[in-house]
């Protein structure tokens, strides 16, 4: 996604940490992109 600076994925824990520019993307943008790949988003 445009605005993502970096991300770290931990598959064994099912977690992702995302560093992003809030002026270009928001949580709903991430949620939609992740769900479109077939994954569930939990906060």
Biotite code that builds the C-alpha atoms (Angstrom):
import biotite.structure as struc

atoms = struc.array([
    struc.Atom([0.000, 0.000, 0.000], chain_id="A", res_id=1, res_name="UNK", atom_name="CA", element="C"),
    struc.Atom([1.140, 3.512, -0.715], chain_id="A", res_id=2, res_name="UNK", atom_name="CA", element="C"),
    struc.Atom([2.170, 5.052, 2.605], chain_id="A", res_id=3, res_name="UNK", atom_name="CA", element="C"),
    struc.Atom([3.627, 1.921, 4.217], chain_id="A", res_id=4, res_name="UNK", atom_name="CA", element="C"),
    struc.Atom([7.187, 2.592, 5.357], chain_id="A", res_id=5, res_name="UNK", atom_name="CA", element="C"),
    struc.Atom([7.933, -0.873, 6.746], chain_id="A", res_id=6, res_name="UNK", atom_name="CA", element="C"),
    struc.Atom([6.296, -4.003, 8.114], chain_id="A", res_id=7, res_name="UNK", atom_name="CA", element="C"),
    struc.Atom([7.369, -6.953, 10.252], chain_id="A", res_id=8, res_name="UNK", atom_name="CA", element="C"),
    struc.Atom([5.413, -10.210, 10.112], chain_id="A", res_id=9, res_name="UNK", atom_name="CA", element="C"),
    struc.Atom([5.602, -12.927, 12.779], chain_id="A", res_id=10, res_name="UNK", atom_name="CA", element="C"),
    struc.Atom([3.833, -15.938, 11.282], chain_id="A", res_id=11, res_name="UNK", atom_name="CA", element="C"),
    struc.Atom([4.223, -18.134, 14.362], chain_id="A", res_id=12, res_name="UNK", atom_name="CA", element="C"),
    struc.Atom([2.360, -15.553, 16.481], chain_id="A", res_id=13, res_name="UNK", atom_name="CA", element="C"),
    struc.Atom([0.015, -14.426, 13.698], chain_id="A", res_id=14, res_name="UNK", atom_name="CA", element="C"),
    struc.Atom([1.079, -10.806, 14.176], chain_id="A", res_id=15, res_name="UNK", atom_name="CA", element="C"),
    struc.Atom([2.163, -7.932, 11.972], chain_id="A", res_id=16, res_name="UNK", atom_name="CA", element="C"),
    struc.Atom([3.669, -4.574, 12.923], chain_id="A", res_id=17, res_name="UNK", atom_name="CA", element="C"),
    struc.Atom([3.264, -1.781, 10.366], chain_id="A", res_id=18, res_name="UNK", atom_name="CA", element="C"),
    struc.Atom([5.038, 1.588, 10.244], chain_id="A", res_id=19, res_name="UNK", atom_name="CA", element="C"),
    struc.Atom([3.098, 3.967, 7.995], chain_id="A", res_id=20, res_name="UNK", atom_name="CA", element="C"),
    struc.Atom([2.398, 7.549, 6.970], chain_id="A", res_id=21, res_name="UNK", atom_name="CA", element="C"),
    struc.Atom([-0.996, 8.482, 8.449], chain_id="A", res_id=22, res_name="UNK", atom_name="CA", element="C"),
    struc.Atom([-1.466, 11.088, 5.714], chain_id="A", res_id=23, res_name="UNK", atom_name="CA", element="C"),
    struc.Atom([-1.503, 8.383, 3.018], chain_id="A", res_id=24, res_name="UNK", atom_name="CA", element="C"),
    struc.Atom([-3.180, 5.329, 4.563], chain_id="A", res_id=25, res_name="UNK", atom_name="CA", element="C"),
    struc.Atom([-5.282, 4.433, 7.619], chain_id="A", res_id=26, res_name="UNK", atom_name="CA", element="C"),
    struc.Atom([-6.399, 1.356, 9.547], chain_id="A", res_id=27, res_name="UNK", atom_name="CA", element="C"),
    struc.Atom([-9.371, 0.711, 7.273], chain_id="A", res_id=28, res_name="UNK", atom_name="CA", element="C"),
    struc.Atom([-7.047, 0.650, 4.262], chain_id="A", res_id=29, res_name="UNK", atom_name="CA", element="C"),
    struc.Atom([-4.870, -1.983, 5.951], chain_id="A", res_id=30, res_name="UNK", atom_name="CA", element="C"),
    struc.Atom([-7.869, -3.990, 7.102], chain_id="A", res_id=31, res_name="UNK", atom_name="CA", element="C"),
    struc.Atom([-9.363, -4.113, 3.614], chain_id="A", res_id=32, res_name="UNK", atom_name="CA", element="C"),
    struc.Atom([-6.066, -5.059, 1.954], chain_id="A", res_id=33, res_name="UNK", atom_name="CA", element="C"),
    struc.Atom([-5.399, -7.837, 4.492], chain_id="A", res_id=34, res_name="UNK", atom_name="CA", element="C"),
    struc.Atom([-8.931, -9.239, 4.324], chain_id="A", res_id=35, res_name="UNK", atom_name="CA", element="C"),
    struc.Atom([-8.783, -9.204, 0.509], chain_id="A", res_id=36, res_name="UNK", atom_name="CA", element="C"),
    struc.Atom([-5.880, -11.657, 0.843], chain_id="A", res_id=37, res_name="UNK", atom_name="CA", element="C"),
    struc.Atom([-8.051, -14.036, 2.898], chain_id="A", res_id=38, res_name="UNK", atom_name="CA", element="C"),
    struc.Atom([-6.801, -13.161, 6.398], chain_id="A", res_id=39, res_name="UNK", atom_name="CA", element="C"),
    struc.Atom([-8.738, -12.099, 9.485], chain_id="A", res_id=40, res_name="UNK", atom_name="CA", element="C"),
    struc.Atom([-7.928, -8.780, 11.156], chain_id="A", res_id=41, res_name="UNK", atom_name="CA", element="C"),
    struc.Atom([-8.078, -8.543, 14.971], chain_id="A", res_id=42, res_name="UNK", atom_name="CA", element="C"),
    struc.Atom([-7.148, -5.572, 17.124], chain_id="A", res_id=43, res_name="UNK", atom_name="CA", element="C"),
])
